[in-house]
Amino acid sequence: MKVRAHIFITGRVQGVFFRYKTQDVAMAHDVKGWVRNLPDGRVEAVLEGEKENVEKVIEFCKVGPRGAKVTNIEINWEEYKGEFKNFQIRY
């Protein structure tokens, strides 16, 4: 089943390669979408793909890369749109 998750990650998540590692994990699991830093210090991402693969990326985001300290993750499940061809870092 294809799903879409719009997530917001709070904590020490900027300046620790969070976006790059999220992109690596997403691409390894054939998840499409994007990730970006927000001005308030959080990281935002939209993930689309097979449910179990999207959930694997979310599990990574709950911990993050070395140096990250995730204090909260907000997950909003949305209707799958299939609008992405790949996974990219947005600036």
PDB file with one MODEL, atoms N, CA, C and O in Angstrom:
MODEL        1
ATOM      1  N   MET A   1       0.838  -1.178   0.000  1.00  0.00           N
ATOM      2  CA  MET A   1       0.000   0.000   0.000  1.00  0.00           C
ATOM      3  C   MET A   1       0.888   1.249   0.000  1.00  0.00           C
ATOM      4  O   MET A   1       1.806   1.365   0.812  1.00  0.00           O
ATOM      5  N   LYS A   2       0.615   2.152  -0.891  1.00  0.00           N
ATOM      6  CA  LYS A   2       1.388   3.398  -0.977  1.00  0.00           C
ATOM      7  C   LYS A   2       0.809   4.424  -0.012  1.00  0.00           C
ATOM      8  O   LYS A   2      -0.406   4.574   0.117  1.00  0.00           O
ATOM      9  N   VAL A   3       1.724   5.128   0.665  1.00  0.00           N
ATOM     10  CA  VAL A   3       1.321   6.127   1.652  1.00  0.00           C
ATOM     11  C   VAL A   3       2.152   7.396   1.498  1.00  0.00           C
ATOM     12  O   VAL A   3       3.156   7.430   0.787  1.00  0.00           O
ATOM     13  N   ARG A   4       1.697   8.435   2.192  1.00  0.00           N
ATOM     14  CA  ARG A   4       2.414   9.711   2.233  1.00  0.00           C
ATOM     15  C   ARG A   4       2.435  10.182   3.684  1.00  0.00           C
ATOM     16  O   ARG A   4       1.405  10.202   4.358  1.00  0.00           O
ATOM     17  N   ALA A   5       3.619  10.559   4.153  1.00  0.00           N
ATOM     18  CA  ALA A   5       3.770  11.094   5.502  1.00  0.00           C
ATOM     19  C   ALA A   5       4.466  12.449   5.420  1.00  0.00           C
ATOM     20  O   ALA A   5       5.473  12.605   4.728  1.00  0.00           O
ATOM     21  N   HIS A   6       3.915  13.422   6.136  1.00  0.00           N
ATOM     22  CA  HIS A   6       4.510  14.753   6.243  1.00  0.00           C
ATOM     23  C   HIS A   6       4.986  14.852   7.691  1.00  0.00           C
ATOM     24  O   HIS A   6       4.177  14.840   8.619  1.00  0.00           O
ATOM     25  N   ILE A   7       6.310  14.950   7.878  1.00  0.00           N
ATOM     26  CA  ILE A   7       6.851  14.878   9.227  1.00  0.00           C
ATOM     27  C   ILE A   7       7.663  16.123   9.598  1.00  0.00           C
ATOM     28  O   ILE A   7       8.238  16.800   8.745  1.00  0.00           O
ATOM     29  N   PHE A   8       7.686  16.391  10.895  1.00  0.00           N
ATOM     30  CA  PHE A   8       8.461  17.488  11.463  1.00  0.00           C
ATOM     31  C   PHE A   8       9.278  16.913  12.607  1.00  0.00           C
ATOM     32  O   PHE A   8       8.728  16.292  13.517  1.00  0.00           O
ATOM     33  N   ILE A   9      10.605  17.119  12.564  1.00  0.00           N
ATOM     34  CA  ILE A   9      11.507  16.562  13.564  1.00  0.00           C
ATOM     35  C   ILE A   9      12.095  17.707  14.382  1.00  0.00           C
ATOM     36  O   ILE A   9      12.615  18.676  13.829  1.00  0.00           O
ATOM     37  N   THR A  10      12.006  17.584  15.705  1.00  0.00           N
ATOM     38  CA  THR A  10      12.476  18.613  16.633  1.00  0.00           C
ATOM     39  C   THR A  10      13.655  18.072  17.436  1.00  0.00           C
ATOM     40  O   THR A  10      13.734  16.877  17.722  1.00  0.00           O
ATOM     41  N   GLY A  11      14.560  18.967  17.790  1.00  0.00           N
ATOM     42  CA  GLY A  11      15.716  18.606  18.614  1.00  0.00           C
ATOM     43  C   GLY A  11      16.972  19.192  18.001  1.00  0.00           C
ATOM     44  O   GLY A  11      16.916  20.182  17.273  1.00  0.00           O
ATOM     45  N   ARG A  12      18.119  18.568  18.303  1.00  0.00           N
ATOM     46  CA  ARG A  12      19.369  18.989  17.656  1.00  0.00           C
ATOM     47  C   ARG A  12      19.438  18.220  16.342  1.00  0.00           C
ATOM     48  O   ARG A  12      20.015  17.135  16.264  1.00  0.00           O
ATOM     49  N   VAL A  13      18.830  18.815  15.305  1.00  0.00           N
ATOM     50  CA  VAL A  13      18.674  18.118  14.029  1.00  0.00           C
ATOM     51  C   VAL A  13      19.235  18.919  12.843  1.00  0.00           C
ATOM     52  O   VAL A  13      19.148  18.489  11.693  1.00  0.00           O
ATOM     53  N   GLN A  14      19.802  20.072  13.140  1.00  0.00           N
ATOM     54  CA  GLN A  14      20.461  20.841  12.080  1.00  0.00           C
ATOM     55  C   GLN A  14      21.951  20.901  12.386  1.00  0.00           C
ATOM     56  O   GLN A  14      22.361  20.986  13.544  1.00  0.00           O
ATOM     57  N   GLY A  15      22.755  20.856  11.322  1.00  0.00           N
ATOM     58  CA  GLY A  15      24.206  20.884  11.493  1.00  0.00           C
ATOM     59  C   GLY A  15      24.799  19.526  11.853  1.00  0.00           C
ATOM     60  O   GLY A  15      25.949  19.437  12.283  1.00  0.00           O
ATOM     61  N   VAL A  16      24.001  18.461  11.674  1.00  0.00           N
ATOM     62  CA  VAL A  16      24.466  17.104  12.007  1.00  0.00           C
ATOM     63  C   VAL A  16      24.264  16.153  10.827  1.00  0.00           C
ATOM     64  O   VAL A  16      24.232  14.936  11.007  1.00  0.00           O
ATOM     65  N   PHE A  17      24.129  16.706   9.625  1.00  0.00           N
ATOM     66  CA  PHE A  17      23.934  15.927   8.389  1.00  0.00           C
ATOM     67  C   PHE A  17      22.603  15.164   8.364  1.00  0.00           C
ATOM     68  O   PHE A  17      22.489  14.123   7.717  1.00  0.00           O
ATOM     69  N   PHE A  18      21.608  15.692   9.070  1.00  0.00           N
ATOM     70  CA  PHE A  18      20.309  15.020   9.151  1.00  0.00           C
ATOM     71  C   PHE A  18      19.672  14.882   7.774  1.00  0.00           C
ATOM     72  O   PHE A  18      19.180  13.810   7.423  1.00  0.00           O
ATOM     73  N   ARG A  19      19.679  15.957   6.994  1.00  0.00           N
ATOM     74  CA  ARG A  19      19.049  15.906   5.660  1.00  0.00           C
ATOM     75  C   ARG A  19      19.744  14.914   4.750  1.00  0.00           C
ATOM     76  O   ARG A  19      19.083  14.162   4.035  1.00  0.00           O
ATOM     77  N   TYR A  20      21.058  14.902   4.764  1.00  0.00           N
ATOM     78  CA  TYR A  20      21.812  14.017   3.871  1.00  0.00           C
ATOM     79  C   TYR A  20      21.596  12.550   4.227  1.00  0.00           C
ATOM     80  O   TYR A  20      21.418  11.711   3.344  1.00  0.00           O
ATOM     81  N   LYS A  21      21.613  12.244   5.525  1.00  0.00           N
ATOM     82  CA  LYS A  21      21.401  10.859   5.947  1.00  0.00           C
ATOM     83  C   LYS A  21      19.958  10.426   5.685  1.00  0.00           C
ATOM     84  O   LYS A  21      19.707   9.275   5.327  1.00  0.00           O
ATOM     85  N   THR A  22      19.012  11.351   5.862  1.00  0.00           N
ATOM     86  CA  THR A  22      17.612  11.028   5.566  1.00  0.00           C
ATOM     87  C   THR A  22      17.465  10.713   4.081  1.00  0.00           C
ATOM     88  O   THR A  22      16.755   9.778   3.712  1.00  0.00           O
ATOM     89  N   GLN A  23      18.127  11.482   3.239  1.00  0.00           N
ATOM     90  CA  GLN A  23      18.094  11.221   1.801  1.00  0.00           C
ATOM     91  C   GLN A  23      18.678   9.842   1.494  1.00  0.00           C
ATOM     92  O   GLN A  23      18.110   9.096   0.697  1.00  0.00           O
ATOM     93  N   ASP A  24      19.795   9.501   2.111  1.00  0.00           N
ATOM     94  CA  ASP A  24      20.418   8.183   1.900  1.00  0.00           C
ATOM     95  C   ASP A  24      19.465   7.054   2.284  1.00  0.00           C
ATOM     96  O   ASP A  24      19.298   6.093   1.533  1.00  0.00           O
ATOM     97  N   VAL A  25      18.843   7.175   3.450  1.00  0.00           N
ATOM     98  CA  VAL A  25      17.935   6.129   3.934  1.00  0.00           C
ATOM     99  C   VAL A  25      16.705   6.047   3.029  1.00  0.00           C
ATOM    100  O   VAL A  25      16.258   4.951   2.690  1.00  0.00           O
ATOM    101  N   ALA A  26      16.162   7.185   2.643  1.00  0.00           N
ATOM    102  CA  ALA A  26      14.985   7.196   1.771  1.00  0.00           C
ATOM    103  C   ALA A  26      15.292   6.539   0.430  1.00  0.00           C
ATOM    104  O   ALA A  26      14.512   5.721  -0.058  1.00  0.00           O
ATOM    105  N   MET A  27      16.418   6.894  -0.160  1.00  0.00           N
ATOM    106  CA  MET A  27      16.778   6.329  -1.455  1.00  0.00           C
ATOM    107  C   MET A  27      17.034   4.825  -1.345  1.00  0.00           C
ATOM    108  O   MET A  27      16.703   4.079  -2.267  1.00  0.00           O
ATOM    109  N   ALA A  28      17.609   4.375  -0.250  1.00  0.00           N
ATOM    110  CA  ALA A  28      17.874   2.952  -0.050  1.00  0.00           C
ATOM    111  C   ALA A  28      16.576   2.146   0.057  1.00  0.00           C
ATOM    112  O   ALA A  28      16.560   0.945  -0.213  1.00  0.00           O
ATOM    113  N   HIS A  29      15.489   2.816   0.454  1.00  0.00           N
ATOM    114  CA  HIS A  29      14.198   2.145   0.616  1.00  0.00           C
ATOM    115  C   HIS A  29      13.191   2.557  -0.449  1.00  0.00           C
ATOM    116  O   HIS A  29      11.994   2.319  -0.292  1.00  0.00           O
ATOM    117  N   ASP A  30      13.660   3.170  -1.527  1.00  0.00           N
ATOM    118  CA  ASP A  30      12.804   3.578  -2.641  1.00  0.00           C
ATOM    119  C   ASP A  30      11.654   4.486  -2.198  1.00  0.00           C
ATOM    120  O   ASP A  30      10.526   4.360  -2.674  1.00  0.00           O
ATOM    121  N   VAL A  31      11.964   5.394  -1.285  1.00  0.00           N
ATOM    122  CA  VAL A  31      10.990   6.383  -0.829  1.00  0.00           C
ATOM    123  C   VAL A  31      11.280   7.693  -1.556  1.00  0.00           C
ATOM    124  O   VAL A  31      12.430   8.119  -1.663  1.00  0.00           O
ATOM    125  N   LYS A  32      10.229   8.315  -2.046  1.00  0.00           N
ATOM    126  CA  LYS A  32      10.346   9.572  -2.793  1.00  0.00           C
ATOM    127  C   LYS A  32       9.891  10.725  -1.905  1.00  0.00           C
ATOM    128  O   LYS A  32       9.199  10.524  -0.907  1.00  0.00           O
ATOM    129  N   GLY A  33      10.297  11.946  -2.291  1.00  0.00           N
ATOM    130  CA  GLY A  33       9.860  13.128  -1.556  1.00  0.00           C
ATOM    131  C   GLY A  33      10.987  14.117  -1.369  1.00  0.00           C
ATOM    132  O   GLY A  33      11.834  14.293  -2.245  1.00  0.00           O
ATOM    133  N   TRP A  34      10.986  14.765  -0.207  1.00  0.00           N
ATOM    134  CA  TRP A  34      12.004  15.783   0.058  1.00  0.00           C
ATOM    135  C   TRP A  34      12.196  15.984   1.557  1.00  0.00           C
ATOM    136  O   TRP A  34      11.383  15.552   2.373  1.00  0.00           O
ATOM    137  N   VAL A  35      13.307  16.660   1.897  1.00  0.00           N
ATOM    138  CA  VAL A  35      13.618  17.024   3.278  1.00  0.00           C
ATOM    139  C   VAL A  35      14.249  18.412   3.262  1.00  0.00           C
ATOM    140  O   VAL A  35      14.968  18.765   2.327  1.00  0.00           O
ATOM    141  N   ARG A  36      13.972  19.202   4.314  1.00  0.00           N
ATOM    142  CA  ARG A  36      14.576  20.542   4.391  1.00  0.00           C
ATOM    143  C   ARG A  36      14.669  21.004   5.844  1.00  0.00           C
ATOM    144  O   ARG A  36      13.936  20.534   6.714  1.00  0.00           O
ATOM    145  N   ASN A  37      15.592  21.937   6.079  1.00  0.00           N
ATOM    146  CA  ASN A  37      15.689  22.615   7.369  1.00  0.00           C
ATOM    147  C   ASN A  37      14.657  23.715   7.419  1.00  0.00           C
ATOM    148  O   ASN A  37      14.351  24.336   6.401  1.00  0.00           O
ATOM    149  N   LEU A  38      14.115  23.960   8.603  1.00  0.00           N
ATOM    150  CA  LEU A  38      13.189  25.072   8.815  1.00  0.00           C
ATOM    151  C   LEU A  38      13.890  26.160   9.634  1.00  0.00           C
ATOM    152  O   LEU A  38      14.797  25.866  10.413  1.00  0.00           O
ATOM    153  N   PRO A  39      13.467  27.414   9.456  1.00  0.00           N
ATOM    154  CA  PRO A  39      14.116  28.510  10.194  1.00  0.00           C
ATOM    155  C   PRO A  39      14.023  28.364  11.713  1.00  0.00           C
ATOM    156  O   PRO A  39      14.855  28.923  12.428  1.00  0.00           O
ATOM    157  N   ASP A  40      13.038  27.630  12.221  1.00  0.00           N
ATOM    158  CA  ASP A  40      12.875  27.475  13.675  1.00  0.00           C
ATOM    159  C   ASP A  40      13.733  26.358  14.263  1.00  0.00           C
ATOM    160  O   ASP A  40      13.623  26.052  15.450  1.00  0.00           O
ATOM    161  N   GLY A  41      14.598  25.741  13.431  1.00  0.00           N
ATOM    162  CA  GLY A  41      15.519  24.716  13.926  1.00  0.00           C
ATOM    163  C   GLY A  41      15.045  23.288  13.715  1.00  0.00           C
ATOM    164  O   GLY A  41      15.793  22.345  13.972  1.00  0.00           O
ATOM    165  N   ARG A  42      13.803  23.116  13.247  1.00  0.00           N
ATOM    166  CA  ARG A  42      13.305  21.765  12.985  1.00  0.00           C
ATOM    167  C   ARG A  42      13.696  21.324  11.576  1.00  0.00           C
ATOM    168  O   ARG A  42      14.176  22.121  10.769  1.00  0.00           O
ATOM    169  N   VAL A  43      13.480  20.035  11.298  1.00  0.00           N
ATOM    170  CA  VAL A  43      13.609  19.478   9.952  1.00  0.00           C
ATOM    171  C   VAL A  43      12.226  19.013   9.532  1.00  0.00           C
ATOM    172  O   VAL A  43      11.494  18.411  10.317  1.00  0.00           O
ATOM    173  N   GLU A  44      11.873  19.301   8.276  1.00  0.00           N
ATOM    174  CA  GLU A  44      10.581  18.911   7.707  1.00  0.00           C
ATOM    175  C   GLU A  44      10.836  17.974   6.538  1.00  0.00           C
ATOM    176  O   GLU A  44      11.792  18.160   5.784  1.00  0.00           O
ATOM    177  N   ALA A  45       9.980  16.963   6.386  1.00  0.00           N
ATOM    178  CA  ALA A  45      10.119  16.045   5.256  1.00  0.00           C
ATOM    179  C   ALA A  45       8.755  15.555   4.807  1.00  0.00           C
ATOM    180  O   ALA A  45       7.823  15.431   5.601  1.00  0.00           O
ATOM    181  N   VAL A  46       8.661  15.278   3.506  1.00  0.00           N
ATOM    182  CA  VAL A  46       7.500  14.602   2.934  1.00  0.00           C
ATOM    183  C   VAL A  46       8.023  13.308   2.326  1.00  0.00           C
ATOM    184  O   VAL A  46       8.956  13.316   1.522  1.00  0.00           O
ATOM    185  N   LEU A  47       7.411  12.197   2.720  1.00  0.00           N
ATOM    186  CA  LEU A  47       7.854  10.867   2.302  1.00  0.00           C
ATOM    187  C   LEU A  47       6.710  10.150   1.606  1.00  0.00           C
ATOM    188  O   LEU A  47       5.595  10.108   2.125  1.00  0.00           O
ATOM    189  N   GLU A  48       6.981   9.580   0.423  1.00  0.00           N
ATOM    190  CA  GLU A  48       5.983   8.793  -0.287  1.00  0.00           C
ATOM    191  C   GLU A  48       6.588   7.463  -0.729  1.00  0.00           C
ATOM    192  O   GLU A  48       7.731   7.404  -1.181  1.00  0.00           O
ATOM    193  N   GLY A  49       5.800   6.401  -0.589  1.00  0.00           N
ATOM    194  CA  GLY A  49       6.250   5.093  -1.033  1.00  0.00           C
ATOM    195  C   GLY A  49       5.431   3.999  -0.385  1.00  0.00           C
ATOM    196  O   GLY A  49       4.365   4.249   0.177  1.00  0.00           O
ATOM    197  N   GLU A  50       5.946   2.774  -0.471  1.00  0.00           N
ATOM    198  CA  GLU A  50       5.276   1.658   0.187  1.00  0.00           C
ATOM    199  C   GLU A  50       5.296   1.894   1.698  1.00  0.00           C
ATOM    200  O   GLU A  50       6.283   2.373   2.256  1.00  0.00           O
ATOM    201  N   LYS A  51       4.190   1.547   2.339  1.00  0.00           N
ATOM    202  CA  LYS A  51       4.020   1.848   3.767  1.00  0.00           C
ATOM    203  C   LYS A  51       5.198   1.376   4.613  1.00  0.00           C
ATOM    204  O   LYS A  51       5.713   2.137   5.431  1.00  0.00           O
ATOM    205  N   GLU A  52       5.632   0.119   4.424  1.00  0.00           N
ATOM    206  CA  GLU A  52       6.719  -0.391   5.267  1.00  0.00           C
ATOM    207  C   GLU A  52       8.018   0.354   5.027  1.00  0.00           C
ATOM    208  O   GLU A  52       8.823   0.489   5.949  1.00  0.00           O
ATOM    209  N   ASN A  53       8.247   0.845   3.808  1.00  0.00           N
ATOM    210  CA  ASN A  53       9.465   1.599   3.509  1.00  0.00           C
ATOM    211  C   ASN A  53       9.413   2.998   4.113  1.00  0.00           C
ATOM    212  O   ASN A  53      10.403   3.479   4.665  1.00  0.00           O
ATOM    213  N   VAL A  54       8.253   3.652   4.007  1.00  0.00           N
ATOM    214  CA  VAL A  54       8.089   4.975   4.622  1.00  0.00           C
ATOM    215  C   VAL A  54       8.283   4.853   6.134  1.00  0.00           C
ATOM    216  O   VAL A  54       8.913   5.712   6.752  1.00  0.00           O
ATOM    217  N   GLU A  55       7.747   3.793   6.725  1.00  0.00           N
ATOM    218  CA  GLU A  55       7.899   3.594   8.167  1.00  0.00           C
ATOM    219  C   GLU A  55       9.366   3.390   8.557  1.00  0.00           C
ATOM    220  O   GLU A  55       9.776   3.810   9.639  1.00  0.00           O
ATOM    221  N   LYS A  56      10.161   2.753   7.694  1.00  0.00           N
ATOM    222  CA  LYS A  56      11.592   2.579   7.971  1.00  0.00           C
ATOM    223  C   LYS A  56      12.309   3.928   7.986  1.00  0.00           C
ATOM    224  O   LYS A  56      13.186   4.153   8.821  1.00  0.00           O
ATOM    225  N   VAL A  57      11.947   4.823   7.075  1.00  0.00           N
ATOM    226  CA  VAL A  57      12.556   6.157   7.056  1.00  0.00           C
ATOM    227  C   VAL A  57      12.135   6.932   8.307  1.00  0.00           C
ATOM    228  O   VAL A  57      12.950   7.631   8.910  1.00  0.00           O
ATOM    229  N   ILE A  58      10.880   6.809   8.691  1.00  0.00           N
ATOM    230  CA  ILE A  58      10.403   7.479   9.906  1.00  0.00           C
ATOM    231  C   ILE A  58      11.162   6.954  11.126  1.00  0.00           C
ATOM    232  O   ILE A  58      11.536   7.735  12.002  1.00  0.00           O
ATOM    233  N   GLU A  59      11.391   5.649  11.192  1.00  0.00           N
ATOM    234  CA  GLU A  59      12.146   5.082  12.322  1.00  0.00           C
ATOM    235  C   GLU A  59      13.552   5.672  12.375  1.00  0.00           C
ATOM    236  O   GLU A  59      14.057   5.970  13.457  1.00  0.00           O
ATOM    237  N   PHE A  60      14.190   5.843  11.214  1.00  0.00           N
ATOM    238  CA  PHE A  60      15.500   6.497  11.192  1.00  0.00           C
ATOM    239  C   PHE A  60      15.380   7.919  11.734  1.00  0.00           C
ATOM    240  O   PHE A  60      16.208   8.349  12.537  1.00  0.00           O
ATOM    241  N   CYS A  61      14.351   8.648  11.298  1.00  0.00           N
ATOM    242  CA  CYS A  61      14.188  10.050  11.695  1.00  0.00           C
ATOM    243  C   CYS A  61      13.921  10.206  13.193  1.00  0.00           C
ATOM    244  O   CYS A  61      14.164  11.275  13.754  1.00  0.00           O
ATOM    245  N   LYS A  62      13.428   9.165  13.837  1.00  0.00           N
ATOM    246  CA  LYS A  62      13.198   9.226  15.284  1.00  0.00           C
ATOM    247  C   LYS A  62      14.507   9.267  16.060  1.00  0.00           C
ATOM    248  O   LYS A  62      14.540   9.698  17.213  1.00  0.00           O
ATOM    249  N   VAL A  63      15.592   8.816  15.420  1.00  0.00           N
ATOM    250  CA  VAL A  63      16.909   8.794  16.063  1.00  0.00           C
ATOM    251  C   VAL A  63      17.857   9.764  15.370  1.00  0.00           C
ATOM    252  O   VAL A  63      18.557  10.532  16.030  1.00  0.00           O
ATOM    253  N   GLY A  64      17.880   9.729  14.029  1.00  0.00           N
ATOM    254  CA  GLY A  64      18.761  10.595  13.262  1.00  0.00           C
ATOM    255  C   GLY A  64      20.178  10.068  13.201  1.00  0.00           C
ATOM    256  O   GLY A  64      20.481   9.008  13.748  1.00  0.00           O
ATOM    257  N   PRO A  65      21.046  10.812  12.534  1.00  0.00           N
ATOM    258  CA  PRO A  65      22.449  10.407  12.409  1.00  0.00           C
ATOM    259  C   PRO A  65      23.220  10.681  13.708  1.00  0.00           C
ATOM    260  O   PRO A  65      22.703  11.296  14.640  1.00  0.00           O
ATOM    261  N   ARG A  66      24.457  10.211  13.738  1.00  0.00           N
ATOM    262  CA  ARG A  66      25.322  10.493  14.889  1.00  0.00           C
ATOM    263  C   ARG A  66      25.397  12.006  15.094  1.00  0.00           C
ATOM    264  O   ARG A  66      25.555  12.764  14.137  1.00  0.00           O
ATOM    265  N   GLY A  67      25.283  12.428  16.330  1.00  0.00           N
ATOM    266  CA  GLY A  67      25.340  13.854  16.645  1.00  0.00           C
ATOM    267  C   GLY A  67      23.972  14.483  16.786  1.00  0.00           C
ATOM    268  O   GLY A  67      23.846  15.566  17.358  1.00  0.00           O
ATOM    269  N   ALA A  68      22.950  13.828  16.277  1.00  0.00           N
ATOM    270  CA  ALA A  68      21.588  14.356  16.399  1.00  0.00           C
ATOM    271  C   ALA A  68      20.995  13.954  17.745  1.00  0.00           C
ATOM    272  O   ALA A  68      21.380  12.941  18.328  1.00  0.00           O
ATOM    273  N   LYS A  69      20.057  14.757  18.228  1.00  0.00           N
ATOM    274  CA  LYS A  69      19.300  14.416  19.430  1.00  0.00           C
ATOM    275  C   LYS A  69      17.850  14.790  19.149  1.00  0.00           C
ATOM    276  O   LYS A  69      17.443  15.938  19.329  1.00  0.00           O
ATOM    277  N   VAL A  70      17.087  13.812  18.711  1.00  0.00           N
ATOM    278  CA  VAL A  70      15.679  14.031  18.382  1.00  0.00           C
ATOM    279  C   VAL A  70      14.865  14.049  19.668  1.00  0.00           C
ATOM    280  O   VAL A  70      14.926  13.112  20.464  1.00  0.00           O
ATOM    281  N   THR A  71      14.101  15.123  19.867  1.00  0.00           N
ATOM    282  CA  THR A  71      13.257  15.227  21.061  1.00  0.00           C
ATOM    283  C   THR A  71      11.785  15.012  20.738  1.00  0.00           C
ATOM    284  O   THR A  71      11.000  14.699  21.633  1.00  0.00           O
ATOM    285  N   ASN A  72      11.393  15.175  19.473  1.00  0.00           N
ATOM    286  CA  ASN A  72      10.002  14.960  19.086  1.00  0.00           C
ATOM    287  C   ASN A  72       9.919  14.769  17.578  1.00  0.00           C
ATOM    288  O   ASN A  72      10.695  15.342  16.814  1.00  0.00           O
ATOM    289  N   ILE A  73       8.956  13.950  17.175  1.00  0.00           N
ATOM    290  CA  ILE A  73       8.656  13.816  15.753  1.00  0.00           C
ATOM    291  C   ILE A  73       7.143  13.841  15.598  1.00  0.00           C
ATOM    292  O   ILE A  73       6.421  13.072  16.232  1.00  0.00           O
ATOM    293  N   GLU A  74       6.683  14.740  14.740  1.00  0.00           N
ATOM    294  CA  GLU A  74       5.256  14.875  14.444  1.00  0.00           C
ATOM    295  C   GLU A  74       5.014  14.237  13.080  1.00  0.00           C
ATOM    296  O   GLU A  74       5.661  14.599  12.098  1.00  0.00           O
ATOM    297  N   ILE A  75       4.090  13.297  13.023  1.00  0.00           N
ATOM    298  CA  ILE A  75       3.802  12.575  11.780  1.00  0.00           C
ATOM    299  C   ILE A  75       2.370  12.844  11.363  1.00  0.00           C
ATOM    300  O   ILE A  75       1.431  12.558  12.107  1.00  0.00           O
ATOM    301  N   ASN A  76       2.209  13.390  10.179  1.00  0.00           N
ATOM    302  CA  ASN A  76       0.887  13.635   9.611  1.00  0.00           C
ATOM    303  C   ASN A  76       0.728  12.745   8.382  1.00  0.00           C
ATOM    304  O   ASN A  76       1.420  12.930   7.381  1.00  0.00           O
ATOM    305  N   TRP A  77      -0.187  11.777   8.462  1.00  0.00           N
ATOM    306  CA  TRP A  77      -0.447  10.898   7.327  1.00  0.00           C
ATOM    307  C   TRP A  77      -1.400  11.615   6.375  1.00  0.00           C
ATOM    308  O   TRP A  77      -2.450  12.108   6.785  1.00  0.00           O
ATOM    309  N   GLU A  78      -1.020  11.665   5.100  1.00  0.00           N
ATOM    310  CA  GLU A  78      -1.805  12.361   4.086  1.00  0.00           C
ATOM    311  C   GLU A  78      -2.123  11.401   2.951  1.00  0.00           C
ATOM    312  O   GLU A  78      -1.610  10.283   2.904  1.00  0.00           O
ATOM    313  N   GLU A  79      -2.969  11.846   2.045  1.00  0.00           N
ATOM    314  CA  GLU A  79      -3.321  11.025   0.888  1.00  0.00           C
ATOM    315  C   GLU A  79      -2.124  10.925  -0.060  1.00  0.00           C
ATOM    316  O   GLU A  79      -1.502  11.936  -0.387  1.00  0.00           O
ATOM    317  N   TYR A  80      -1.810   9.724  -0.492  1.00  0.00           N
ATOM    318  CA  TYR A  80      -0.705   9.492  -1.433  1.00  0.00           C
ATOM    319  C   TYR A  80      -0.999  10.209  -2.749  1.00  0.00           C
ATOM    320  O   TYR A  80      -2.099  10.099  -3.291  1.00  0.00           O
ATOM    321  N   LYS A  81      -0.013  10.940  -3.255  1.00  0.00           N
ATOM    322  CA  LYS A  81      -0.182  11.688  -4.505  1.00  0.00           C
ATOM    323  C   LYS A  81       0.690  11.169  -5.638  1.00  0.00           C
ATOM    324  O   LYS A  81       0.335  11.338  -6.805  1.00  0.00           O
ATOM    325  N   GLY A  82       1.813  10.546  -5.333  1.00  0.00           N
ATOM    326  CA  GLY A  82       2.710  10.055  -6.371  1.00  0.00           C
ATOM    327  C   GLY A  82       3.335  11.147  -7.203  1.00  0.00           C
ATOM    328  O   GLY A  82       3.589  10.959  -8.392  1.00  0.00           O
ATOM    329  N   GLU A  83       3.586  12.292  -6.586  1.00  0.00           N
ATOM    330  CA  GLU A  83       4.066  13.457  -7.340  1.00  0.00           C
ATOM    331  C   GLU A  83       5.584  13.555  -7.465  1.00  0.00           C
ATOM    332  O   GLU A  83       6.075  14.437  -8.170  1.00  0.00           O
ATOM    333  N   PHE A  84       6.344  12.678  -6.804  1.00  0.00           N
ATOM    334  CA  PHE A  84       7.794  12.787  -6.804  1.00  0.00           C
ATOM    335  C   PHE A  84       8.453  11.700  -7.635  1.00  0.00           C
ATOM    336  O   PHE A  84       7.988  10.561  -7.665  1.00  0.00           O
ATOM    337  N   LYS A  85       9.541  12.058  -8.309  1.00  0.00           N
ATOM    338  CA  LYS A  85      10.307  11.109  -9.104  1.00  0.00           C
ATOM    339  C   LYS A  85      11.516  10.573  -8.339  1.00  0.00           C
ATOM    340  O   LYS A  85      12.059   9.518  -8.670  1.00  0.00           O
ATOM    341  N   ASN A  86      11.936  11.330  -7.293  1.00  0.00           N
ATOM    342  CA  ASN A  86      13.108  10.954  -6.507  1.00  0.00           C
ATOM    343  C   ASN A  86      12.991  11.550  -5.114  1.00  0.00           C
ATOM    344  O   ASN A  86      11.929  12.038  -4.727  1.00  0.00           O
ATOM    345  N   PHE A  87      14.082  11.509  -4.363  1.00  0.00           N
ATOM    346  CA  PHE A  87      14.109  12.127  -3.029  1.00  0.00           C
ATOM    347  C   PHE A  87      15.186  13.187  -3.049  1.00  0.00           C
ATOM    348  O   PHE A  87      16.332  12.910  -3.401  1.00  0.00           O
ATOM    349  N   GLN A  88      14.819  14.408  -2.669  1.00  0.00           N
ATOM    350  CA  GLN A  88      15.781  15.490  -2.759  1.00  0.00           C
ATOM    351  C   GLN A  88      15.830  16.325  -1.483  1.00  0.00           C
ATOM    352  O   GLN A  88      14.893  16.351  -0.685  1.00  0.00           O
ATOM    353  N   ILE A  89      16.957  17.002  -1.327  1.00  0.00           N
ATOM    354  CA  ILE A  89      17.129  17.966  -0.248  1.00  0.00           C
ATOM    355  C   ILE A  89      16.699  19.310  -0.806  1.00  0.00           C
ATOM    356  O   ILE A  89      17.159  19.741  -1.863  1.00  0.00           O
ATOM    357  N   ARG A  90      15.812  19.960  -0.078  1.00  0.00           N
ATOM    358  CA  ARG A  90      15.365  21.298  -0.488  1.00  0.00           C
ATOM    359  C   ARG A  90      16.074  22.323   0.373  1.00  0.00           C
ATOM    360  O   ARG A  90      16.372  22.087   1.544  1.00  0.00           O
ATOM    361  N   TYR A  91      16.341  23.488  -0.250  1.00  0.00           N
ATOM    362  CA  TYR A  91      17.031  24.565   0.457  1.00  0.00           C
ATOM    363  C   TYR A  91      16.152  25.793   0.522  1.00  0.00           C
ATOM    364  O   TYR A  91      16.556  26.813   1.080  1.00  0.00           O
TER     365      TYR A  91
ENDMDL
END
